[in-house]
Amino acid sequence: MLDAALIERALEKTGKSKGGLARAMGVRAGAVSEILSGIRLIKASEIAPIMEYLELNSVPIVGRVGAGASIQPELEQVPPEGLGEIELPFPMTEETVAFEVSGDSMLPKYENGDVIVVYREQRYPLSSFYGEEAAVRLKSGERYLKTIERGSSSGTVNLKSFNAKPINGVKLEWIGEICVTLPRGQIERLRGKSGAKGRKSARTQGGRSSEK
């Protein structure tokens, strides 16, 4: 949900100004302050420029999650800046990160190359995730995308796949609750759209520079 609190946090996080946001929205300078103070509501036509200027729809892809493959984060060859980012057609909070699915053990629901967006911090106790699919990190370090089932002993779980043998009797260090799933084809279209927008912006800026 796009609200004043989210905009204020995004301004602080990005270091961008209210004046710059107002220009991106095409409104007078005082309008942003009015939105933040609750005096003025956000118009439907203003949502897209707010999201774009404050990068509210960008989610970093921080690594891979195994669906058949076993991902060892300490051995994973991911650049420090991650695997890039995706721009969603709606705002996301700063509490989320994304993982690229690696493997096919969760077919047909999750394919190799799909991306899942999860909450960065585990928000609920283990018992609330029984029977649910989630990104998980084991105490031993591996990261998977699996269905979580209650284990036979206290504190352990069984991790089920659609197309592979279960991983039984393991302990979890972290559970990433899934909030958005993006099929590989949709990601490619979103990236293509983002690239086209970047090229258009570069051409526009170049034209302005030549006019000066």
N, C-alpha and C positions, 0 to 999 in steps of 0.2 A: 504494500500500500504506500502510495506517495503522499507524505504528509510533511508538516513543517519541521518536525523533529528529525526526520530522515534527511531533509534538505540542509538543515543546519549542521548535522554531523558530516555530510558530504562536503559542504563548504570548508569546514575545518580540516577534513582529511586531505582534500585536494589542494588546499591553499588558494582556492579561487575566490573571487570577490562577489559581493552582492551586486555591484555595478555591472560586472561582466555577465552575471546571470541575467540581469535585467535586459542587457543588450541582446543576449541570445534569445530571450523570450519576446523581444520586441515591445517592451513595456517601459514606462517611466521608471526612474531609479528607485523611487520610494515604494514601488509596488512589492518588491521582494521583502522589504522590512514589514510591510503590512501582512504579507502571507505568513512570515515567521512569527508575528505577534498575534495571529489569529483574527485580524481585522478583515482580511480579504481571503476568499477562497481561490483555489487553483482552478483555472478554466481547462476544459478538456483539450483545447487546442494548444495549451501551454505544457502539457505533460511530456510530449516528445522532445521539445527543445531543452526542458529541464533535465530529463534523463540523459540526453546526449552531452550537454555541457558539463554535468557533474559526474558523468560516467556511471550512473546508477544501475545501468543494465549490463555492466561488464563484470564477469566472474573469472578469476584466474584458474587455469587448469594446473594444479600443483603436482600432479603425478598420475600414475596408473593404478587401477585396482583390478585384482585378478579374478577372472571368471573362467577358471580352467588353468590359467597361468598362475604361478606363485610369484608374487611381487615382494621382493625384499627391499624396503625403502632405502636402507643404507648402501645397497649395491645398485640401486636404480640409476641409470644414466640419464638424469634429467637436469637441464641447465638450471643455474641458481634462480633465474627468472621464471622457471616453470616451463610448461609446454604451450605457452601463449595464453590467450583468454578468449572467451566467447561473449558476444553481445546478444543478450536476450531481448525479445520484443516487449519486455515489461521490466519494472524495477525490481532489483533484489537488494537485500540488506547486506551490510558488510560482514555479516556473520557466516557467510557461505563461501565454499570453495568447490571446485569441480575436479573430477577424476575421469580419465579416459578408460573405458572398459577394455581389458586385454584377455582374449580367450573366448570360447563359445560354450562353456558349461552351463550358462544361464539362458541359452536359446530355448524358446523363441522370443522371450520377453526382452532380453538384452543381447545385442550383437557386438562382436568385436569392433571397436571404433566408436561405439556410442559414448556419450558423456553423461555422467550423473552429477547433479549439483546437490551437495549435502551441507548440513550445518557443521560449521568448523568445530564446535564444542558439543559434547554429548549432553543433551538437555534432560533426559529421563533415565530412570533406572533400567538395568538389564531386563528385568521381568516384563517390562512394558513392550519389549521388542520381540517376544517369542512369537513365532509364526510370521514374522515380517522380514522382508528383504532389506538389507542395509550394507553399507560399506563398513568393514570391520578391520581392526588391527589386533593381531594376537599378541599375547604376552611375549611370545617368542619372536615377534617382529614382523611376520608376514601380513600383507594386506590383501583382503579379498572382498568380492561382492557375493554374498551368500544369503540364504534364508536361515535365520537364527532359530534353533529349537533348544528346549531345555535339555541339559545334560543329565547323566545318570548320577552324578555326585554334585555336591554343593559348589556353586561358583563356576561350574563348567557348562559348556554349551556344545551342541552338535551343529555343524554348519552344512546345510543341505544345498545341493545343486539340482538343476533340472536334468542335466546330462552327464553327471559324473558321480563318483562315489562320495559319500559324506565324509566330512572331517569330524571325527568324534572326540569328545572329552577334552576340549581345549578351553583355555581361559582367554578372555578378551581384555585388552587394554583400553580400547576406544570403539565406540559405535558412531558412525556417521549417518544420521537420519536423512533419508533421501527426500528432497522436496521438489526436484524437477528431473525428468529424464529426457534427454535429447537424442533422437536417432541420428545415426551417422549422416544420412542424407540431408536431414534438416540442418545439421551443423555446417555442412558444406555450403548450403544455400545461404545461411546466416553469414558465414565468412565471406562468401562472394559478394553479398550485399554490403558488408562492412568495407571490403576492399574497394568496391565501386564508389562508396561514399567518400573514402579517403582520397581516391584519385580526383574526384570532383572537387573536393575541398582544396587539394593542392593546385588544381588548375585555376580555381577562383582566386586563391591567394597570389598565384603567379600573375594573374591578370591585374590584380590590384597593385602589385609591386611595379608592374610596367607602366601603370598609369601615373605613378608618383614622379 
